[in-house]
């Protein structure tokens, strides 16, 4: 299965949990926090970058 991984989020664990919940709700998919990375099920990179930028994060898509 494909997952979108979000790395480098500078936030305490509670903040990452809140971000994960928001992304899961907006994208209508599942996800989890693995180590310091947030994993979202499916290839949602363009939408994730858009959401993160709206929230004030400096996000860019990587990988192929």
MIKOL-986704 format. One record per residue (C-alpha): residue number from 1; residue in one letter; x, y, z. Coordinates in Angstrom, 2 decimals, decimal comma, m for minus. Example, Ala and Ser with C-alpha at 12.3 -4.5 7.8 and 13.67 -1.06 7.14 Angstrom:
2
{site 1 'A' {12,30 m4,50 7,80}}
{site 2 'S' {13,67 m1,06 7,14}}
END
This chain:
64
{site 1 'X' {0,00 0,00 0,00}}
{site 2 'X' {1,08 3,57 m0,65}}
{site 3 'X' {1,54 5,99 2,23}}
{site 4 'X' {2,39 9,68 2,33}}
{site 5 'X' {5,02 10,43 4,97}}
{site 6 'X' {5,32 13,83 6,64}}
{site 7 'X' {8,76 14,41 8,16}}
{site 8 'X' {10,29 17,21 10,17}}
{site 9 'X' {7,20 18,48 11,98}}
{site 10 'X' {8,56 20,55 14,87}}
{site 11 'X' {5,77 20,02 17,36}}
{site 12 'X' {5,21 18,24 20,68}}
{site 13 'X' {3,45 14,85 20,51}}
{site 14 'X' {0,03 16,41 21,24}}
{site 15 'X' {0,50 18,78 18,30}}
{site 16 'X' {1,39 15,92 15,97}}
{site 17 'X' {m1,68 14,00 17,12}}
{site 18 'X' {m3,87 17,03 16,40}}
{site 19 'X' {m2,29 17,49 12,95}}
{site 20 'X' {m2,75 13,78 12,20}}
{site 21 'X' {m6,43 13,97 13,19}}
{site 22 'X' {m6,97 17,07 11,04}}
{site 23 'X' {m5,30 15,49 7,98}}
{site 24 'X' {m7,21 12,23 8,39}}
{site 25 'X' {m10,50 14,17 8,57}}
{site 26 'X' {m9,78 16,46 5,60}}
{site 27 'X' {m8,44 13,63 3,41}}
{site 28 'X' {m10,98 11,00 4,47}}
{site 29 'X' {m8,31 8,38 5,08}}
{site 30 'X' {m6,39 6,64 7,84}}
{site 31 'X' {m2,99 7,38 9,24}}
{site 32 'X' {m0,64 6,98 12,18}}
{site 33 'X' {2,43 8,42 13,85}}
{site 34 'X' {5,50 6,22 13,40}}
{site 35 'X' {8,53 7,37 15,38}}
{site 36 'X' {8,67 11,11 14,54}}
{site 37 'X' {6,93 10,82 11,15}}
{site 38 'X' {3,25 11,19 10,34}}
{site 39 'X' {2,01 8,57 7,85}}
{site 40 'X' {m1,18 9,07 5,86}}
{site 41 'X' {m2,62 6,18 3,85}}
{site 42 'X' {m2,57 6,76 0,10}}
{site 43 'X' {m0,73 9,21 m2,16}}
{site 44 'X' {m2,14 12,57 m1,06}}
{site 45 'X' {1,04 14,65 m1,41}}
{site 46 'X' {m0,40 17,64 m3,32}}
{site 47 'X' {m3,34 18,01 m0,94}}
{site 48 'X' {m1,18 17,50 2,16}}
{site 49 'X' {1,25 20,22 1,02}}
{site 50 'X' {m1,71 22,54 0,40}}
{site 51 'X' {m3,19 21,90 3,86}}
{site 52 'X' {0,16 22,30 5,63}}
{site 53 'X' {0,88 25,56 3,82}}
{site 54 'X' {m2,57 26,88 4,83}}
{site 55 'X' {m1,67 26,06 8,45}}
{site 56 'X' {1,57 28,03 8,21}}
{site 57 'X' {4,03 25,16 7,74}}
{site 58 'X' {6,70 25,51 5,06}}
{site 59 'X' {5,91 22,29 3,20}}
{site 60 'X' {7,05 20,87 m0,11}}
{site 61 'X' {6,49 17,56 m1,87}}
{site 62 'X' {9,40 15,15 m2,20}}
{site 63 'X' {9,91 11,71 m3,68}}
{site 64 'X' {8,31 10,23 m6,71}}
END
